[in-house]
């Protein structure tokens, strides 16, 4: 299965990432971001609302949850820290 990740708000700039049941969001982000870029996250956009995808979320499961609405769900690489996530531990 392949996950389409839009690399900017321009929907013509995207990449296809192979996804297995073990693939996490962090794996996808690491494949899509530029070398040396650190503050990136994956955002799921569905019906006009956007949510940051957790680093440990399995992307195969996220795609399956979309079900019949899969064509209406978009994943965007955001070049910023996810909202509400701090850098400290």
ZICORGI-V578552 format. One record per residue. N is the residue number from 1. RES is the residue in one letter. SS is DSSP state (@ for helix, = for strand, . for the rest). PHI is phi as a letter, one per 20 degrees, with the letter a starting at -180 (* if undefined). Layout:
[[N/RES/SS/PHI] [N/RES/SS/PHI]]
This chain:
[[1/X/./*] [2/X/=/d] [3/X/=/d] [4/X/=/e] [5/X/=/d] [6/X/=/e] [7/X/./e] [8/X/./b] [9/X/./f] [10/X/./f] [11/X/./f] [12/X/./e] [13/X/./d] [14/X/=/b] [15/X/=/c] [16/X/=/d] [17/X/=/d] [18/X/=/f] [19/X/./c] [20/X/./d] [21/X/./g] [22/X/./e] [23/X/./f] [24/X/=/e] [25/X/@/g] [26/X/@/f] [27/X/@/g] [28/X/@/f] [29/X/@/f] [30/X/@/f] [31/X/@/f] [32/X/@/e] [33/X/./f] [34/X/./f] [35/X/./g] [36/X/./n] [37/X/./f] [38/X/./d] [39/X/./e] [40/X/./c] [41/X/=/b] [42/X/=/e] [43/X/=/d] [44/X/=/e] [45/X/=/d] [46/X/=/b] [47/X/./l] [48/X/./n] [49/X/=/d] [50/X/=/c] [51/X/=/c] [52/X/=/f] [53/X/./e] [54/X/./f] [55/X/./g] [56/X/./e] [57/X/./f] [58/X/=/e] [59/X/@/f] [60/X/@/g] [61/X/@/f] [62/X/@/f] [63/X/@/f] [64/X/@/f] [65/X/@/f] [66/X/@/f] [67/X/@/l] [68/X/@/f] [69/X/@/e] [70/X/@/g] [71/X/@/f] [72/X/@/e] [73/X/=/d] [74/X/=/c] [75/X/=/d] [76/X/=/d] [77/X/=/e] [78/X/=/d] [79/X/./e] [80/X/./a] [81/X/./f] [82/X/./f] [83/X/./g] [84/X/./n] [85/X/./d] [86/X/./e] [87/X/./e] [88/X/./e] [89/X/./d]]
